[in-house]
Amino acid sequence: MRLGINLGYWGLGMDADNIAVAQEADRLGYAVCWAAEAYGSDAATVLSYVAAKTERIDVGSAIFQIPARTPAMTAMTAATLDTLSGGRFRLGLGVSGPQVSEGWYGVKFDKPLARTREYVEIVRKAMSRERLVHEGAHWTLPLPGGPGKPIKLTVHPVRERIPLYIAAIGPKNLELTGEIADGWLGIFFSPEHAAMSLDPLAAGRAKAGKTLEGFDLCPTVNLAVGEDVKAGVDALRSYAALYIGGMGSKEKNFYNQLTRRMGYEQAADEIQEKYLAKDYAGAAAAVPHDLIDATSLIGDTARIADRMQAYADAGVTTLTLAPSGFSLDERIHALRTGVEALERAGLA
């Protein structure tokens, strides 16, 4: 099992530290450094900077938002990043959510599965440097009746096939991911609930005549290092409450729905109710200890190593860490502990 590092969003006051974290992860042998985007910093610019400041570690978008860019633009960006990084780019895609898609990008959040399938088809075709011709429900290239003509990408990516990942939570989206992607970007993944994600992914792979062999299962997990497990859980409460309670509307919050499927229906209701009422402390307090512990790496090196083994046994191939703590020293210590725990578990 390989390790990754997730820098999260740029512009939160830790930007200089983020580069130091990426460079330390590069030195320690981490496989990939991911950057995110929502409606602040974009991931492509961040990854260009990270790639320029590192030597070996892959850089990946977790995620490029599908409503933010046309598929051809995404192909251009991916090819450029792969070239600039010397073949170190991984393309992660996701549909985002209705509030961001419609409120920020002005793109209707409809038929996300069909849109994703078509988007990936166009991106792959463009990156393969075929002349771009596509007739679909969401995109037609070239536009009919005008001056447009089939053209092809002028940039030559370093690799023939840039690895493509999809961030997916719901069963149907997971199945689609297994069918059309090279890897999966997961969140709030628990080894004890692995079948919830892996079964639909495997079903999608079977549709494509493949198995999960060679498919990169890549969840991001929070990492809190320390002897006091309760303190580690408490440090992650606000993060969990934000996603379960506030990422999306009351009617459509994918993380809240995931929490329900994991068996925490009552807690999911309470967290969302309090969060939407702006009782953020109450929402954080309502997140069950067991939920955070099951979906994170918390404790000393030995305890983290045990949990890493559970993730590996569940089938995870790249475990992406999101170290808690706001100081650079805390984050660097967490990175190093991750490597020590991986070696202690015999997974390095």
C-alpha positions as CSV (number, residue, x, y, z in Angstrom):
1,M,0.0,0.0,0.0
2,R,1.3,3.4,-1.0
3,L,0.8,6.7,0.9
4,G,-0.5,10.0,-0.5
5,I,-0.8,13.5,1.1
6,N,-3.8,15.8,0.6
7,L,-3.1,19.5,0.9
8,G,-6.8,20.4,0.8
9,Y,-7.7,23.9,-0.3
10,W,-5.1,26.6,-0.9
11,G,-5.5,30.1,0.6
12,L,-6.4,29.1,4.2
13,G,-3.3,30.7,5.7
14,M,-1.0,27.7,5.4
15,D,0.2,28.1,1.9
16,A,4.0,28.4,2.6
17,D,3.6,25.4,4.9
18,N,1.8,23.4,2.2
19,I,4.9,23.6,0.0
20,A,7.1,22.4,2.9
21,V,4.6,19.6,3.6
22,A,4.7,18.6,-0.1
23,Q,8.5,18.7,-0.2
24,E,8.8,16.6,3.0
25,A,6.3,14.1,1.5
26,D,8.4,13.9,-1.6
27,R,11.6,13.3,0.5
28,L,9.8,10.6,2.5
29,G,8.7,8.7,-0.6
30,Y,5.0,9.5,-0.6
31,A,3.4,8.5,-3.9
32,V,1.1,11.4,-4.7
33,C,0.2,14.9,-3.5
34,W,-3.4,15.9,-4.1
35,A,-4.9,19.4,-4.1
36,A,-8.6,20.3,-4.0
37,E,-10.8,23.1,-5.3
38,A,-14.3,24.3,-4.4
39,Y,-15.0,28.0,-4.9
40,G,-11.7,29.5,-3.8
41,S,-8.4,28.3,-5.1
42,D,-8.2,26.3,-8.2
43,A,-6.3,23.0,-8.1
44,A,-4.5,23.3,-11.4
45,T,-2.5,26.4,-10.4
46,V,-1.6,24.9,-7.0
47,L,-0.4,21.7,-8.6
48,S,1.8,23.5,-11.1
49,Y,3.5,25.2,-8.2
50,V,3.8,22.0,-6.2
51,A,5.2,20.1,-9.2
52,A,7.8,22.9,-9.7
53,K,8.9,22.6,-6.1
54,T,9.2,18.8,-5.9
55,E,11.1,16.1,-7.8
56,R,9.5,12.7,-7.6
57,I,6.0,12.8,-6.0
58,D,3.0,12.7,-8.3
59,V,0.6,15.6,-8.3
60,G,-3.1,15.0,-8.5
61,S,-6.4,16.9,-8.7
62,A,-8.8,15.9,-6.0
63,I,-10.7,17.1,-7.7
64,F,-11.1,19.2,-10.8
65,Q,-14.8,20.0,-10.7
66,I,-16.7,18.9,-13.9
67,P,-19.0,21.9,-14.1
68,A,-16.0,24.2,-13.9
69,R,-14.4,23.3,-17.2
70,T,-15.3,22.0,-20.6
71,P,-13.9,18.5,-21.1
72,A,-11.6,19.8,-23.8
73,M,-10.2,22.4,-21.4
74,T,-9.6,19.7,-18.8
75,A,-7.7,17.6,-21.3
76,M,-5.6,20.6,-22.1
77,T,-4.8,21.3,-18.4
78,A,-4.1,17.6,-17.8
79,A,-1.7,17.3,-20.7
80,T,0.0,20.5,-19.8
81,L,0.5,19.5,-16.1
82,D,1.7,16.1,-17.2
83,T,4.3,17.7,-19.5
84,L,5.4,20.3,-16.9
85,S,5.7,17.7,-14.2
86,G,7.6,15.2,-16.3
87,G,4.8,12.6,-16.3
88,R,3.7,13.0,-12.7
89,F,0.1,14.2,-13.0
90,R,-3.0,12.3,-12.0
91,L,-6.4,13.6,-13.1
92,G,-9.1,13.4,-10.5
93,L,-12.6,14.5,-11.5
94,G,-15.9,15.0,-9.6
95,V,-19.3,16.5,-10.2
96,S,-19.2,18.7,-7.1
97,G,-22.7,19.4,-5.8
98,P,-25.8,21.3,-6.8
99,Q,-25.1,24.4,-4.7
100,V,-21.6,24.9,-6.2
101,S,-22.5,23.7,-9.7
102,E,-25.5,26.0,-10.0
103,G,-24.6,28.8,-7.6
104,W,-21.0,29.3,-8.6
105,Y,-20.6,27.9,-12.1
106,G,-24.2,28.4,-13.4
107,V,-24.3,24.8,-14.6
108,K,-27.5,22.9,-14.0
109,F,-26.9,19.9,-11.7
110,D,-28.8,17.4,-13.8
111,K,-28.0,13.8,-14.9
112,P,-24.6,13.8,-13.1
113,L,-23.9,10.2,-14.1
114,A,-24.6,10.6,-17.8
115,R,-22.7,13.9,-17.7
116,T,-19.7,12.3,-16.1
117,R,-19.6,9.4,-18.5
118,E,-19.7,11.7,-21.5
119,Y,-17.1,14.1,-19.9
120,V,-14.6,11.3,-19.4
121,E,-15.1,10.0,-22.9
122,I,-14.3,13.4,-24.4
123,V,-11.3,14.0,-22.0
124,R,-9.8,10.6,-22.9
125,K,-10.4,11.1,-26.6
126,A,-8.7,14.6,-26.5
127,M,-5.8,13.4,-24.4
128,S,-5.2,10.6,-26.8
129,R,-4.7,13.3,-29.5
130,E,-7.5,12.0,-31.7
131,R,-9.4,14.6,-33.7
132,L,-12.2,15.6,-31.4
133,V,-15.6,14.6,-32.7
134,H,-18.4,13.9,-30.2
135,E,-22.2,13.7,-30.4
136,G,-23.9,13.4,-27.0
137,A,-26.6,14.7,-24.8
138,H,-24.4,17.3,-23.1
139,W,-21.7,18.1,-25.7
140,T,-21.5,18.1,-29.5
141,L,-18.1,18.7,-31.0
142,P,-17.7,20.4,-33.4
143,L,-20.9,22.4,-33.1
144,P,-23.1,21.8,-36.2
145,G,-23.8,24.4,-38.8
146,G,-20.8,26.6,-38.0
147,P,-17.1,27.1,-38.8
148,G,-15.9,24.5,-36.2
149,K,-13.9,21.6,-37.5
150,P,-12.4,18.5,-35.8
151,I,-9.1,19.4,-34.3
152,K,-6.7,17.6,-32.0
153,L,-4.5,18.5,-29.0
154,T,-1.2,20.0,-29.9
155,V,0.5,19.1,-26.6
156,H,2.1,15.7,-26.2
157,P,1.6,14.3,-22.7
158,V,4.6,12.5,-21.3
159,R,2.5,9.3,-21.0
160,E,0.1,7.7,-23.4
161,R,-2.5,7.4,-20.7
162,I,-2.8,9.8,-17.8
163,P,-4.3,8.1,-14.8
164,L,-7.9,9.2,-14.4
165,Y,-9.7,9.0,-11.0
166,I,-13.3,9.9,-10.1
167,A,-14.5,11.0,-6.6
168,A,-17.7,9.0,-5.9
169,I,-19.9,8.4,-2.9
170,G,-23.3,7.0,-4.0
171,P,-23.7,3.4,-5.2
172,K,-24.5,4.3,-8.9
173,N,-21.6,6.8,-9.1
174,L,-19.3,4.2,-7.6
175,E,-20.3,1.7,-10.2
176,L,-19.7,4.2,-13.0
177,T,-16.3,4.9,-11.5
178,G,-15.4,1.3,-11.6
179,E,-16.5,1.0,-15.2
180,I,-14.7,4.1,-16.7
181,A,-11.9,5.2,-14.4
182,D,-8.5,4.0,-13.4
183,G,-9.0,4.8,-9.7
184,W,-11.4,6.0,-7.0
185,L,-11.1,8.9,-4.7
186,G,-12.9,8.2,-1.5
187,I,-13.8,10.1,1.7
188,F,-15.1,8.9,5.1
189,F,-14.0,5.4,4.1
190,S,-14.1,2.8,6.9
191,P,-12.5,-0.7,6.5
192,E,-15.5,-2.1,8.5
193,H,-17.9,-0.7,5.8
194,A,-15.7,-1.3,2.8
195,A,-18.3,-3.4,1.0
196,M,-20.5,-0.3,0.7
197,S,-17.9,1.2,-1.7
198,L,-16.0,-1.8,-3.1
199,D,-19.0,-3.9,-4.2
200,P,-20.4,-1.3,-6.6
201,L,-16.9,-0.5,-7.8
202,A,-16.3,-4.2,-8.5
203,A,-19.7,-4.3,-10.3
204,G,-18.6,-1.5,-12.5
205,R,-15.3,-3.1,-13.2
206,A,-17.1,-6.3,-14.2
207,K,-19.2,-4.3,-16.7
208,A,-16.0,-3.3,-18.4
209,G,-14.7,-6.9,-18.3
210,K,-12.2,-6.1,-15.6
211,T,-11.6,-6.8,-11.9
212,L,-10.3,-4.5,-9.1
213,E,-6.8,-5.7,-9.9
214,G,-4.8,-2.7,-11.0
215,F,-7.5,-0.3,-10.0
216,D,-6.3,2.3,-7.5
217,L,-8.5,2.5,-4.4
218,C,-7.5,5.8,-2.9
219,P,-9.4,7.2,0.0
220,T,-8.4,10.3,1.9
221,V,-8.3,9.8,5.7
222,N,-7.6,12.3,8.4
223,L,-4.5,11.7,10.6
224,A,-4.3,12.8,14.2
225,V,-1.1,11.6,16.0
226,G,-1.0,11.4,19.8
227,E,-1.4,9.2,22.8
228,D,-4.9,10.6,23.6
229,V,-7.4,9.1,21.1
230,K,-10.3,11.1,22.4
231,A,-8.3,14.3,21.9
232,G,-7.6,13.2,18.4
233,V,-11.2,12.5,17.7
234,D,-12.2,15.8,19.1
235,A,-9.7,17.6,16.9
236,L,-11.5,16.2,13.8
237,R,-15.1,16.9,14.9
238,S,-15.5,20.3,13.2
239,Y,-14.3,18.8,9.9
240,A,-16.8,15.9,10.1
241,A,-19.6,18.3,11.1
242,L,-18.9,20.6,8.1
243,Y,-19.2,17.7,5.6
244,I,-22.1,15.8,7.2
245,G,-24.0,18.9,8.2
246,G,-23.1,21.7,5.8
247,M,-21.8,20.4,2.5
248,G,-24.9,20.7,0.4
249,S,-28.5,21.5,1.1
250,K,-30.8,19.7,3.6
251,E,-32.3,17.8,0.7
252,K,-29.0,16.8,-1.1
253,N,-25.9,16.3,1.0
254,F,-24.0,13.3,-0.3
255,Y,-21.9,13.0,2.9
256,N,-24.9,13.0,5.1
257,Q,-26.4,10.3,3.0
258,L,-23.2,8.3,3.3
259,T,-23.3,8.7,7.1
260,R,-26.8,7.3,7.1
261,R,-25.8,4.3,5.0
262,M,-23.1,3.6,7.6
263,G,-25.8,3.2,10.2
264,Y,-25.7,6.7,11.8
265,E,-29.1,8.0,10.7
266,Q,-30.1,9.7,14.0
267,A,-26.7,11.3,14.3
268,A,-26.8,12.5,10.7
269,D,-30.1,14.2,11.3
270,E,-28.9,15.9,14.5
271,I,-25.6,17.1,12.9
272,Q,-27.3,18.6,9.9
273,E,-30.1,20.2,11.9
274,K,-27.6,21.9,14.2
275,Y,-25.2,22.9,11.5
276,L,-27.8,24.5,9.3
277,A,-29.1,26.4,12.4
278,K,-25.5,27.7,12.7
279,D,-24.9,25.8,16.0
280,Y,-21.5,24.6,14.8
281,A,-20.3,23.6,18.2
282,G,-23.4,21.5,18.8
283,A,-23.1,19.9,15.4
284,A,-19.4,19.0,16.1
285,A,-20.4,17.5,19.4
286,A,-23.1,15.4,17.8
287,V,-20.6,13.5,15.5
288,P,-20.2,10.1,17.0
289,H,-16.8,9.2,18.4
290,D,-16.9,5.8,16.6
291,L,-17.7,7.3,13.2
292,I,-14.6,9.6,13.4
293,D,-12.4,6.8,14.7
294,A,-13.5,4.4,12.1
295,T,-12.8,6.7,9.2
296,S,-9.6,8.3,10.4
297,L,-6.1,7.3,11.7
298,I,-5.9,8.4,15.3
299,G,-3.4,7.5,18.1
300,D,0.2,6.6,18.5
301,T,2.3,4.8,15.8
302,A,1.3,1.3,16.9
303,R,-2.5,2.1,16.8
304,I,-2.1,3.9,13.4
305,A,-0.2,0.9,12.1
306,D,-3.0,-1.4,13.1
307,R,-5.6,0.7,11.3
308,M,-3.3,0.9,8.2
309,Q,-3.3,-2.8,8.1
310,A,-7.1,-2.8,8.2
311,Y,-7.2,-0.4,5.3
312,A,-4.8,-2.6,3.3
313,D,-6.8,-5.7,4.2
314,A,-9.9,-4.0,2.9
315,G,-8.2,-3.5,-0.5
316,V,-6.9,0.1,-0.3
317,T,-3.9,0.6,-2.6
318,T,-3.1,4.3,-2.0
319,L,-4.0,5.7,1.4
320,T,-4.0,9.5,1.3
321,L,-3.4,11.2,4.6
322,A,-4.7,14.6,5.6
323,P,-2.7,15.5,8.7
324,S,-4.5,17.4,11.4
325,G,-3.0,20.4,13.1
326,F,-2.3,23.9,11.9
327,S,1.4,24.2,12.6
328,L,4.0,23.0,10.2
329,D,5.8,21.0,12.9
330,E,2.6,19.1,13.6
331,R,1.9,18.3,10.0
332,I,5.5,17.2,9.3
333,H,5.5,15.0,12.4
334,A,2.3,13.4,11.2
335,L,3.8,12.7,7.8
336,R,6.8,11.0,9.3
337,T,4.6,9.0,11.7
338,G,2.6,7.8,8.7
339,V,5.7,6.4,7.1
340,E,6.8,4.8,10.4
341,A,3.4,3.2,10.9
342,L,3.4,1.9,7.3
343,E,6.8,0.3,7.9
344,R,5.7,-1.1,11.3
345,A,2.7,-2.7,9.7
346,G,5.0,-4.3,7.0
347,L,3.1,-2.5,4.2
348,A,6.0,-0.3,2.9
